[in-house]
């Protein structure tokens, strides 16, 4: 039965058409133990997967670039994270396209740095009170303020941690401001807002914030590109969740080629978006 389905999938999805592509998203997904990854390219207009490459980074996209050159497609914009491998690959093979750094990857990167700062402050704390207040606050720092649960005393616990740790408080309030970069009226206002955020971080005296400000300054062009092309890797994240659900329901795939074909066809499937 699998061979019959594989033959049908190969006929229908074996060579996705690329000529119509205008806006795409690129991201990787873990598909097995031992750090096995697949790199996925999604057509943001149709929601269809147009490339599945083995591994991650630039090498996983080589076959895609070759097919794209032959297709005559005119790519306008590409949504990715700030991975140097993706930046190099896209700017090399699609120099005319706008590279848009995904909002949620930028915020996730900051959240990871915020968690590192909390752990550093916990290690450096010299009295037990500071350690007790910081302990267990990781998720409170990452939650949106409106999602804090008063019944579990989360707002008060967060405020105690921020009151006793000025560096943590500075980083937390800058975290809350960061999302507003994508909420401005136009690119000019967003540019001013971003430069102000970077200046605050650079003046904070906190190493983590200073380093992150340097990262944002170097990638500001791709962040602000959102105002010309309001795209993200969000739809691809949804597709990745469908892939994970499909794998769980199938108890894994031994045939790597069959898995790729199933991914190409996944936009026609009805897997629940969970995971």
N, C-alpha and C positions, 0 to 999 in steps of 0.2 A: 504493500500500500504506500509506503514511504517513497519507493522508487517511482510509482505512478504520479504521486503528488510532486515529487522533485522535478520530474520531466515537465509537468504542467507549469510549475513555477519558473523553470528555466526558459520555457517558451514565452511566458508572459512578462517576466521581470528580469531575465538574464542580462539584458543590455538596456538599462534605463536611458530614455532619451534626454539629452542635455540641452538641446538647441533653445528651448523655451526658458531656460534658467535666467533669472534676474537678481533675485535676492536669496542667499543661502546662509545656513548656519553650520558650524563645524564644532564637534566636541567628541570626546572619547567615552567609552563605557567599559567597565570591567565585566568580563564574561566568564571568568573562571579563576581557579586557584593558580598561584604562581605568577601573579601579576599579568595575567593575559588580558589584553585590551583589544577592542575594535574601535576604529575611528569612523564616525558616522557623519555624512554630509546630507543635510536636509534641504529640500526646496521649501522655502518659507511661504510660498504662495499656494502650492498644492498640498503641502504636508507630506509629500512622498520622500522616502529615502532614495537618494540617487547615487550614493557610493558607500560601500562598506570595506574599509581597509584593515588589514592585519596590523596590530600594534598601535602605537600612538606617536604623534609628532609628524614631522615633515615626510618621513619615508612612507608612512601609511597613506599618503595622498598622491604619490607619484603616478599611479595608474589613472587617478581621477584627472590630474592636470593634462595627461596625454590625451584622454578621451575628450576633455573639454576643448582643447585646441582644435581638434578635428570637428567639433560640433558647430563652431561658429557662434556660440552663445555669447551674449554681451552682459556680463555680470556687473551690476551696479553697486552692490554692497554685500559685505560678508560679516556675520556676527560670530565672534569667538570670545574666549577668555584672553588674558594678557600673556599667554604662553609665548616665549620668544620663538619657539619652533613654528607656531601658527603664524606669528607676525612675519617671520622671514619667508615662509612658504607663500602666504597670500600676497605680500608686497612683491615677491619675485615673479610669481606666475599671473597675478592679476593687478598689475601696477595702476590700471585705470579705475579699479574698484575702491570704494570707501570701506575701510576696516572699522567696524563698530564694536567696541569692547562691551561685553555684556554686563549690564547693571548688577545683576545678582552675583556674578562671579567677583566683581569688584568689592561688593559689600561682604561677601563670604570671606574673601581674603583679609579684609579688615577685621572681621569677627575672629578669624583664626589668630591674628596678631593680638587682639584684645585678650583672648584666652591665654596666650603665652605670657602677656603682661601680668595677668592675675596670678598665674603660677609663679612667676618671678617674684612678685611682691609677697606671695605666701612664703616662699623660701627665705626671703630677706627679712621677714617680720621677726622682731626680737622678743615680743611678748605674746603670751598665749591669747590675750583678748583679740589682738589683730588676726591671729591665725584662726581663731574660732569664728570671727565675723566673715573672713574671706572664704572659709571652707564651705563648699556647696553652693557658691554664688555664680558658678560659671553660666548656667542656663538662665539665671536671672539677668545677667548682663546682656545676653544675646536676645532675650525676649523683647518684643515691642512693649512699651509702657502700658498700653491699654490691655495687653494680654496677661499682665501680672495678676495673680489670684489673691485677692484680699483674705479669703477664707484660709489660705495657707500662709498668711503673713508675709507674702512675697514682696509687696511694696516697701514695707518697713525694713525687712532684711536687706533689701537692695540699698535703701537710703543709709542704713548703718554702715554698710561696706564702703559706700561712696564718701560718707562723712569722715571716716577714719583714714581714707587713702586718697589724697589729692591727685596723684598721677592717674589712678584708676578712674576718678571722677572726671578728670579732663578728657581722658580717652573715651569714656562712656558718652559724654555729652557731644563730643565730636562725631561719635558713631551715629547718634541720633540725627545730626545735621547732614551727614554724608548723603543720605538718600534724597535730600532735597536738591541735589545737583541735577537730577533728572525731572524735577518738578517746576522748573522755571518757565517763564513765558516764551523765551526764545534763546537762541544760542549765545547771544551777547550777554544776556543776564546770567546765563549758566556759567559762562566764562568768568565773569566777575565773581560770582558766588564761589566757584571752584578755586580761584586764586586766593580769595579771602580764607577759605578753609585751609588751603595749603600754608598760608602765612601763619594762621593760628597754630597749626601743627608744628611748624618749624620753630616758632617762638616758645613752645611749651617746655623745652628742655628735656623732654622725654624721648629717649633714643628710639623707641618703637614708632612713635608718631613722626619723628623727624625722618626716619627711613621710609615710612609709608608715604609721607609727603613728597619725598624724592621720586618714589614710584609713580605717584599720580601726576607729578609735573612732567615726567618723561612720557606719560601715556595720555596726556590731556587731549591731544588731537583725536584719539580714537574714542574717548569718552564723550566729547562734545559732538562727534559725528552723529550721535543719536538724534540730534535735532534736525538733521537733514534726512536721515534714514532711521525712523523710530522702530528698529528691529532688535531682537534679542535672541538668545539661545533657548528661551522659555519653551517654545514648541518642541524643540529637540529634546529638552529635559522630559517633556511629556512622552515623547516617543521612546526615550530610554527607559522610562518606567513601564511602558507597554512591553518592551523587550524583556525586561526583568520578569514581568508577570508571565509572559509566554514561556520563558525558560523554566520557571517554577512549575508551571502547569505540565510541561513536557518532561519534568525531572531531568533537565539537561539535554544537550545535543552532542552525540558522538561524531556526527558528520558535520564538519565545519562549513562545507559548501552549502549544505542543506540549511544550516542556521542562517547563513547570509541571504539565501533566497527567501526565507521566511521573514527576515527583516525588511527586505525590499517590498514585500507584500503586506507589511504590517499596517499600513495606512488604510487598508481595506478590511482589517480585522476589527473585532469588537472587544478587545481586552480591556478590562477595567483599569483606570489610571490609578494604580496603587503601587506601593513599594517604597 
